[in-house]
Amino acid sequence: MKLNDKLKTLPISPGVYFHKDKKGEIIYVGKAAVLKNRVKQYFQKSRNMDIKTRALVAEIADTDWVETESEIDALFLEAEMVKRYMPRYNILLRDDRSLIYVRIDMKSQWPTVSFTRNPADDKAEYFGPYFNSFAVKKALRYLRRVFPYYTKTPKDNDKPDLYAHLGLAPVNMNPDEYKANLRKLVSYINGNRKTIAADLERDMKLAAKSQDFEKAANIRNKLRNLRELQRRIMFGDKEFLDISKDEALSDLTDLLNLVKVPVRIEGYDISHMGGVNVVASMVVFKNGVSDRGQYRKFKTKIERNDDFANMNEVIARRFSQNNIKNWGKPDLVLIDGGKGQLDAALRARDKSEHTEIPFIGLAKRDEQIVLKDIRINKQKLTEVDGTTELTADFTLINLPKSSAVVKLLQRIRDESHRFAVSYHTVLKRSKQTASSLDEIPGIGPKTRAKLIRKFGSIRNLTLADESDITLLIGPNKAGLVILYLREL
């Protein structure tokens, strides 16, 4: 279908669009509240465009799109697709300062909701990144009417402030009730809007039936605010996309003759420095989109400079009965590495009860997909312009670097690498901090552990308020630590 004819079929729903060049490579990804209006704007000659946008339009040979349920989903899906494909015009046109994450520190007694541009490996939950910080902040403001939350940790005996009087901060909630309220907020961000609304409606009817009319009215107001949210720009952390329309997942399913679309893909990588602080990452992508809440990290039981043995241990632990029960099973596993890493992972898998789960590797140097005991769909291989190389035990697949399959696997591989390196860095800093604290007379291992857990590094400890240190370890020990820090 010619592009002009295709544009006539654009829907009026929200969604994400993909501009492609004549080679079929995705050169720009964008979101739209109304796909028909937004996409057609690129082809209106009367519109004022800057030089970069005009250059983009000149290269557009085809356009595809995916409809979403709401602007919420389009906002997140755009971010995920940009991370996956890294289209060159998104890089040129993007303002890096707009990238933002939502942070919720559920481990705290009184968790807070905040925004950051640099997520840390601090056990808090992060959602994002999002490319439209204004829309994300606006979304959280509206969500706060339904699920009141703190933006700063409250102090004991604090009087209700303006936010509490406006119903935007918790009132008469204990920590457990407040965390339950925040879990509903997280659930909503994760896309469970219908479930949340159904639960609220049930609670409202129960309150009315028991003649608790004040509670029923409060829940009724929350339901009204929820419905109002559907008419406003927000965001979600899940992809509400029919995965059959995801070209990468569809091609991957056909190419590897998988029995079903791999809804849950897990990626693994190892990180260490000369066999010290050996860690591994497990990242999870659902429907082709990262699900940070499902990420896991491993510290190997043996410190060794042997990536094959390290990978074997991690996969064996992942496929233990307990972890399969708690985390579920993946539909596909991606190993960061070539034949050696994949073989080590397969040996661990084959000792478990789940030998049916397919494993593949992605070799860094040539971005080759590495397979063993997986039958390739040769017809699909030809369709995606792929070739194969055969070795004694492995099959290597070469696909064009611009292919949707390669972009998806690269995205998962790079994310697993980032997560592993971040955990390794945290451990390395913690050990450095512990070594420095060893030098303080009168400070034992339990106190050092408390300080490391709370502050993470000597730098953070140096910048901390003396009152915070005193509150944590008591005035006598705090005096020793503060005296030591002043001499640094």
C-alpha positions in Angstrom: 0.0 0.0 0.0 1.3 3.4 -0.9 2.1 5.8 1.9 -0.7 8.3 0.9 -3.3 5.5 0.9 -2.0 4.2 4.2 -2.3 7.6 5.8 -6.0 7.6 4.9 -6.5 4.6 7.2 -5.0 6.3 10.3 -7.3 5.8 13.3 -8.5 8.5 15.7 -7.3 6.6 18.8 -4.1 7.2 20.8 -1.0 5.2 20.0 2.6 5.1 18.8 3.8 5.6 15.3 7.0 4.5 13.5 8.5 6.4 10.6 10.7 4.3 8.3 13.1 5.1 5.6 13.2 3.4 2.1 15.3 0.5 3.6 12.6 -0.2 6.2 14.7 1.0 9.1 12.8 2.9 11.8 14.2 6.4 11.9 11.7 8.0 14.3 9.2 6.9 17.0 6.5 9.2 18.3 3.3 9.1 20.4 0.0 10.7 19.7 -3.3 11.4 21.5 -5.0 11.1 18.1 -2.9 9.2 15.6 -4.7 10.5 12.6 -4.1 14.1 13.5 -0.5 13.8 14.7 0.9 11.7 11.9 -0.7 13.7 9.1 1.0 16.9 10.5 4.3 15.6 9.2 3.0 15.7 5.6 1.3 19.1 5.7 3.5 21.4 3.6 2.2 24.6 5.3 3.5 23.6 8.7 6.5 25.4 10.1 9.3 22.9 10.8 12.8 23.2 11.9 15.7 21.9 9.8 15.9 18.6 11.6 12.2 17.8 11.3 12.3 18.7 7.6 15.2 16.3 7.1 13.3 13.6 8.9 10.2 14.1 6.7 12.3 14.0 3.6 13.5 10.5 4.5 10.1 9.0 5.5 9.2 6.3 3.0 6.7 4.4 5.2 4.8 4.7 8.5 3.4 2.1 10.8 1.5 2.5 14.0 0.2 0.7 17.0 -3.0 1.7 18.7 -3.1 1.8 22.5 -6.0 2.0 25.0 -5.1 5.5 26.2 -2.5 8.2 26.2 -1.1 6.6 29.3 0.0 3.6 27.3 1.3 5.7 24.4 3.5 7.7 26.7 5.2 4.7 28.1 5.3 2.7 24.8 7.0 5.5 23.0 9.8 5.5 25.6 10.3 1.8 25.4 10.4 1.7 21.6 12.9 4.5 21.5 15.1 2.6 24.0 14.8 -0.5 21.8 15.3 0.9 18.4 17.4 4.0 19.2 16.1 5.8 16.0 18.6 8.3 14.8 16.1 11.2 14.6 14.9 10.6 18.2 18.5 11.0 19.3 18.9 14.2 17.3 15.6 15.7 18.4 15.4 14.5 21.9 16.1 16.8 24.9 18.0 14.6 27.3 17.0 16.8 30.2 13.4 15.6 29.9 14.2 12.0 30.8 12.7 11.2 34.1 11.9 8.3 36.4 9.3 8.0 39.1 10.8 6.7 42.4 8.8 5.0 45.2 10.8 3.8 48.2 8.5 1.1 49.5 11.1 -0.2 51.9 10.8 2.9 54.1 8.4 3.2 57.0 6.7 6.2 55.3 7.5 5.8 51.6 7.6 8.9 49.4 6.9 9.5 45.7 9.5 11.5 43.9 11.1 12.1 40.5 14.7 11.5 39.5 16.9 11.5 36.4 19.4 9.1 37.8 18.0 5.9 39.3 20.1 4.2 41.9 20.4 0.6 43.0 18.9 1.5 46.4 16.0 -1.0 46.6 13.4 1.6 45.7 11.0 1.0 42.8 11.6 3.0 39.7 9.2 3.5 36.8 10.5 4.9 33.5 12.4 6.5 32.0 9.8 8.8 30.4 10.5 11.3 27.8 7.8 13.8 28.7 8.5 14.9 32.3 5.7 17.5 32.2 3.1 14.8 31.4 4.4 12.4 34.0 4.4 15.0 36.8 0.9 16.1 35.7 -0.2 12.4 35.9 1.1 12.0 39.4 -0.6 15.2 40.6 -4.0 13.8 39.4 -3.3 10.3 40.8 -2.5 11.9 44.2 -6.2 12.8 44.5 -7.1 9.1 44.4 -4.1 7.7 46.2 -2.7 10.3 48.7 1.0 10.1 49.2 3.9 11.9 50.8 6.6 13.7 48.8 8.8 14.2 51.9 9.2 11.9 54.9 6.9 13.1 57.7 8.3 13.7 61.1 6.8 12.5 64.4 4.0 14.8 65.8 3.8 16.7 62.5 0.6 18.7 62.2 -1.5 18.1 59.1 -0.3 20.5 56.4 -2.1 22.0 53.4 -1.7 18.8 51.3 -3.4 16.8 54.0 -6.3 19.3 54.2 -6.7 19.1 50.4 -6.8 15.3 50.6 -3.4 14.9 48.8 -1.5 13.6 51.8 -2.5 10.7 54.1 -4.7 11.5 57.0 -5.3 9.1 59.9 -3.4 6.3 58.3 -0.9 4.0 60.0 2.2 2.8 58.1 0.6 -0.4 57.0 -2.5 1.3 55.7 -0.4 3.9 53.9 1.7 1.2 52.2 -1.5 -0.6 51.1 -2.7 2.7 49.6 0.7 3.1 47.8 0.5 -0.4 46.5 -2.8 0.5 44.8 -1.0 3.5 43.3 1.8 1.2 42.0 -0.8 -1.3 40.7 -2.5 1.6 38.8 0.8 2.7 37.3 1.3 -0.9 36.3 -1.9 -0.8 34.3 -4.4 -2.5 36.6 -6.9 0.3 36.3 -10.0 -1.9 35.8 -9.1 -4.0 38.9 -8.6 -1.0 41.1 -11.9 0.6 40.0 -13.8 -2.7 40.6 -12.3 -3.0 44.0 -13.2 0.5 44.9 -16.8 0.1 43.7 -17.1 -3.1 45.8 -15.7 -1.3 48.9 -18.1 1.6 48.4 -21.1 -0.8 48.2 -20.0 -2.6 51.4 -19.5 0.7 53.2 -23.0 1.9 52.2 -24.5 -1.5 53.2 -23.0 -1.2 56.7 -24.2 2.4 56.8 -20.7 3.9 56.9 -21.8 6.7 54.6 -18.8 8.9 55.2 -16.5 6.1 54.0 -18.8 5.3 51.1 -18.8 9.0 50.0 -15.0 9.1 50.2 -14.7 6.1 47.9 -17.3 7.5 45.6 -15.1 10.6 45.2 -12.1 8.5 44.4 -14.1 6.6 41.7 -15.1 10.0 40.1 -11.4 11.1 40.1 -10.4 7.8 38.5 -12.9 8.3 35.7 -11.7 11.9 35.3 -8.1 10.6 34.8 -9.1 8.8 31.7 -9.7 12.1 30.0 -6.3 13.5 31.0 -2.7 12.8 30.0 -1.0 10.3 32.3 1.3 7.4 31.9 1.6 3.7 32.7 4.5 1.3 33.2 3.1 -1.5 31.2 2.5 -2.0 27.5 -1.1 -2.3 26.5 -0.1 -3.5 23.1 -1.5 -6.5 21.2 1.8 -8.4 21.2 1.0 -10.0 17.8 1.5 -6.5 16.4 5.0 -6.3 17.8 7.2 -7.1 14.8 10.2 -8.2 16.9 8.3 -10.7 19.0 6.4 -12.0 16.0 9.5 -12.5 13.9 11.4 -14.0 16.8 8.5 -16.5 17.4 8.5 -17.6 13.8 12.3 -17.6 13.3 12.9 -19.9 16.3 9.7 -22.0 15.8 8.6 -21.2 19.3 5.4 -22.8 20.5 4.0 -19.4 21.6 4.9 -15.8 21.6 7.6 -15.2 24.3 5.6 -13.0 26.7 8.3 -13.2 29.4 11.9 -13.0 28.2 14.7 -13.1 30.8 18.2 -11.7 30.2 21.3 -12.6 32.1 24.8 -11.1 32.4 27.8 -11.5 34.7 29.9 -8.6 36.1 33.1 -8.7 38.2 36.6 -7.3 38.3 39.2 -10.1 38.1 36.9 -12.5 39.9 36.2 -10.2 42.8 32.6 -9.1 43.7 31.1 -11.5 41.2 27.5 -10.7 40.5 24.8 -11.5 37.9 21.7 -9.8 36.7 18.3 -11.1 35.7 16.2 -8.6 33.8 12.7 -9.3 32.7 10.9 -8.1 29.6 7.1 -8.7 29.3 5.5 -8.3 25.9 8.8 -6.8 24.7 8.9 -4.2 27.4 11.1 -4.0 30.5 9.4 -4.9 33.8 11.8 -3.5 36.5 9.7 -4.8 39.3 10.6 -8.4 38.3 14.4 -7.8 38.0 16.6 -9.9 40.3 20.3 -9.9 41.2 22.6 -12.6 42.3 25.9 -12.7 44.3 27.8 -15.8 43.4 28.7 -18.2 46.2 32.3 -18.6 45.0 34.5 -15.7 43.9 36.2 -16.8 40.6 37.3 -15.3 37.4 35.4 -17.8 35.3 32.3 -16.4 33.5 31.2 -19.9 32.3 31.2 -21.3 35.8 29.5 -18.2 37.2 26.8 -18.3 34.6 26.2 -22.0 35.3 25.7 -21.3 39.0 23.3 -18.4 38.4 21.1 -20.4 36.0 21.1 -23.4 38.4 19.9 -21.1 41.2 17.3 -19.4 39.0 15.9 -22.8 37.9 15.6 -24.1 41.5 12.1 -25.3 42.5 11.8 -22.5 45.0 12.6 -19.7 42.5 10.4 -21.2 39.8 7.6 -21.3 42.3 8.2 -17.7 43.4 9.1 -16.0 40.1 7.4 -18.2 37.5 8.9 -19.6 34.3 10.3 -17.6 31.4 9.2 -18.3 27.8 12.7 -17.5 26.5 16.1 -16.9 28.1 18.7 -14.6 26.5 22.3 -15.0 27.7 24.8 -12.2 27.2 27.6 -13.9 25.4 28.6 -16.5 22.8 28.9 -20.3 22.7 30.7 -20.7 26.0 28.3 -18.7 28.1 25.3 -20.3 26.4 26.7 -23.8 26.8 27.3 -23.2 30.5 23.7 -22.0 31.0 22.2 -24.9 29.1 24.1 -27.4 31.2 22.5 -25.8 34.3 19.0 -25.8 32.7 19.3 -29.4 31.6 19.8 -30.5 35.2 16.5 -28.9 36.1 12.9 -30.1 35.3 12.4 -27.3 32.7 14.5 -28.4 29.7 11.7 -27.3 27.4 12.5 -23.6 27.9 14.5 -22.2 25.0 17.8 -20.5 25.6 19.7 -18.3 23.1 22.8 -16.2 23.3 23.8 -12.9 21.7 27.5 -12.6 20.9 28.7 -9.0 21.4 31.2 -8.7 18.6 29.0 -9.4 15.6 25.6 -9.4 17.3 25.2 -13.0 16.2 22.3 -15.0 17.7 23.7 -18.2 19.1 21.5 -21.3 19.2 21.8 -25.0 20.3 19.1 -27.6 19.8 16.7 -25.1 18.3 15.3 -25.7 14.8 15.3 -22.6 12.7 12.4 -21.6 10.3 14.4 -21.3 7.1 11.6 -19.6 5.3 11.4 -16.9 7.9 15.1 -16.6 7.9 15.0 -15.8 4.2 12.2 -13.3 4.8 14.2 -11.3 7.4 17.4 -11.4 5.2 19.2 -13.6 7.6 22.0 -16.2 7.1 23.4 -19.0 9.3 26.8 -20.4 10.2 27.1 -23.9 11.5 29.7 -25.2 14.0 30.0 -28.6 15.6 27.3 -28.0 18.2 25.9 -24.5 17.6 24.1 -22.5 14.9 24.9 -18.8 14.5 22.3 -16.5 13.0 23.3 -13.3 11.3 20.5 -10.7 10.8 20.7 -7.1 9.5 21.7 -4.8 12.3 18.5 -2.8 11.7 16.1 -5.8 12.1 13.4 -5.6 14.7 14.6 -8.9 16.3 18.2 -7.7 16.7 17.0 -4.4 18.2 14.9 -6.2 20.8 17.6 -8.6 21.8 20.2 -5.8 22.0 17.8 -3.9 24.2 17.5 -6.8 26.6 21.2 -7.6 26.5 22.2 -4.0 27.2 19.7 -3.7 30.1 21.0 -6.9 31.7 24.6 -5.6 31.3 23.6 -2.2 32.9 21.9 -3.8 35.8 24.8 -6.2 36.5 27.4 -3.5 36.4 25.3 -1.2 38.7 25.1 -4.0 41.3 28.8 -4.8 41.0 29.6 -1.1 41.5 27.4 -0.9 44.7 29.3 -3.9 46.2 32.7 -2.5 45.3 31.8 0.8 46.9 30.4 -0.9 50.0 33.6 -2.9 50.4 35.7 0.3 50.0 33.5 2.0 52.7 33.8 -1.0 55.0 37.6 -1.0 54.6 37.7 2.7 55.5 35.4 2.2 58.6 37.7 -0.6 59.8 40.2 2.0 60.7 38.0 3.7 63.3 38.8 2.4 66.8 35.7 1.3 68.8 33.5 0.7 65.7 32.7 -3.0 65.3 31.3 -5.0 62.4 27.6 -4.6 63.3 28.0 -0.8 63.5 29.9 -0.7 60.2 27.1 -2.7 58.6 24.5 -0.3 59.9 26.4 2.7 58.5 27.0 1.0 55.1 23.3 0.0 54.9 22.1 3.5 55.7 24.7 5.7 53.8 26.2 3.4 51.2 29.6 5.2 50.8 32.1 7.3 52.8 31.2 10.3 50.7 27.5 10.0 51.7 28.5 9.5 55.3 30.7 12.6 55.2 27.8 14.7 53.8 25.2 13.3 56.3 23.9 15.3 59.2 25.6 14.5 62.5 22.1 14.1 64.0 21.3 11.3 61.5 24.5 9.4 62.4 23.8 9.8 66.2 20.2 8.6 65.7 21.5 5.5 63.9 24.3 4.3 66.2 24.0 6.4 69.4 26.0 9.4 70.6 29.2 7.6 71.8 29.9 5.7 68.6 28.7 8.6 66.5 31.3 10.8 68.2 34.1 8.4 67.1 32.8 8.3 63.5 32.3 12.1 63.2 35.8 12.7 64.6 37.3 10.3 62.1 35.3 11.9 59.2 36.6 15.4 60.2 40.2 14.1 59.8 39.7 12.8 56.3 
